[in-house]
């Protein structure tokens, strides 16, 4: 099983490409590959297997992601599809693609702006969250949980617009 990236083997790469196009049901401008939830695929004998890691252990969207991946793979001709979820290692915003972070900002959600504390070395301290609309750093957290558990609700003190911030984990 190849982890965290498109496999080199052609059949597994085809499975990855199909699964990678599944949109995140909570933030539809992102794919599950952009989000880093798509972790691994394999194709052996007549079965394909996909592994997803939810952003939170209680993420309500993971069931929909799993069903959407299975549906797309079956529609592509794969009869035996297995989609598993794993909590280990835990998902981190470090797994989000740079393209995904740009898509979040364009959609009006402030993307995580530094690497998680799970990395070794100095731990960055966010002094401000940049508004995705006017780019001001004069913002404040309104609620630790926004529209979903993986986001916090912020307000820009310049343009006065509320916005979600994808929390770093």
N, C-alpha and C positions, 0 to 999 in steps of 0.2 A: 504494500500500500504506500503510495507516494503521499507525502504530507505537504500541505501548504504551497501548492503551486501546480501549474499545468504539467501533467506528466509527459514524458518523451515518447512513451509507447503509443502508437497511432490510435488504437481502439480506445484506450483509456483517455487520450487527449480529446477524442471526439465526445466521449461522455462528459469530460470536464467542460468542453465548450458549450454543450447543450445545457448543463446544469448552471454554468456561470451566467447565463442570460436570464435566469429567474429573478424577477424584481423583488425587492424587500417589500412586504405588504404594508409596512408602516411608513416607509419613506420610498415611494415608488420611483424616484429618480435614481436610486441606487440598485445595483444588482447584488445578489448574495456574494458574488466575487468581490465587488467594490467594498462591501462591508467587511469582508474577511471571514464570513461565516462558513463559506465553502472551504473545507479543509483538505479533503482527500477524495480520490476516486480510484476504482480498480475495475477491470473488466477481465473476467476469467471464465472459461467454459462458456456457458450460456447465461451467466448472471453478471449484472453490473452492480457495484456498490458505491454509495456516496456517503461521506461523513460530513456532518454539519456540527458546528459549535455555536450554541446560542449566545447572544450578547450578555444575557443574564440567565441564571439557572431557572428562573420562573418566566422566561420570555414567552408571552402568549403568541407571538408570531411564528415560533419555530415549527409548530404543527402545520401551519399554512405553508411555510417554506418547504417542509418535508413533502407535503402532498403535491405542491406545485412542481417540485423536482421530479417526483415519481411520474406525474402526469405527462410532463414534457418528454421524459425518457421513453415512456410507453408509446407516446405519439410518434417518436422517432424510430420505433420498431423494436425496442428492447422489451421482451416479454417478462423476463425475471429481473425485477428492480428491487434493490434493498437500500433504504435510506436510514442511516443510523445517526443518532446524536450522541455527542460526547461532551462532558464538562471538563475533561482534563486533557491537555492544559486548558485553563480558563481563557476565554476570549479576552482580547485586549485591543484597544483602539490602535495599537501599533500594527495590527493586521489589516487595517483599512488601507486601500490603495490611495495614492496621491490623486488620481483621477476622481475617486469617490469623494475625497475631501473637497475637491473643487466643485463637484456636483452638489454637495451639501450646501456650500456657501452660495452658489447660484440659486438654490432652492429656498434660501432664507434661513438656513440652520447653520449656526456657527460650528465649524468642525473642530475637533480636538486640535490644540495648537502646540502640543509637545508630546514627547514620548512618555509612556507610563512609568510609574515608579518600579514596575517589575523588572526593569532593566538595571544592570549594575552601574555603578558610578554615581555621580551627583544627581540628586533629585531636583528637577526643575520646579520652580514655584511660579504659578501663573499669577501675575500681578493684575491682569485685566483680561476680559474676554472681549474680543473685537466684534462689533456689530456687523452682521453680514450685509446690512443695507447701506449704511453710511460710512462704515469702517472706523467709527469712533471707538476709542477704548474707554470712554466714560460710560460704563455700564454697571449694572448691579444685578445680583441674583435675587429673584423674587421668590422662587420655590425650588427646592433641591430636586424635585421631580417635575418634569414638564409633561408633554403629551404622551410620553412613554417613559418607562423606568430608566432607560439609558440616556435620557436627556434631562437637562435642568432648564427652568424657565428664567430668562433674563429680560431686563428692560434697558434700552439705550437711553441715556440721559441727554443725548443731543437731539436725535430725531423722535424720541419718545415712543418708539415702536417696541413691542414685546417680541422676543424671538427665543427659539430653542437653542440650546448649546449641547452638542454631543459630548457628554462627560468623558474624561480620560479614565480608562481603567487599565 
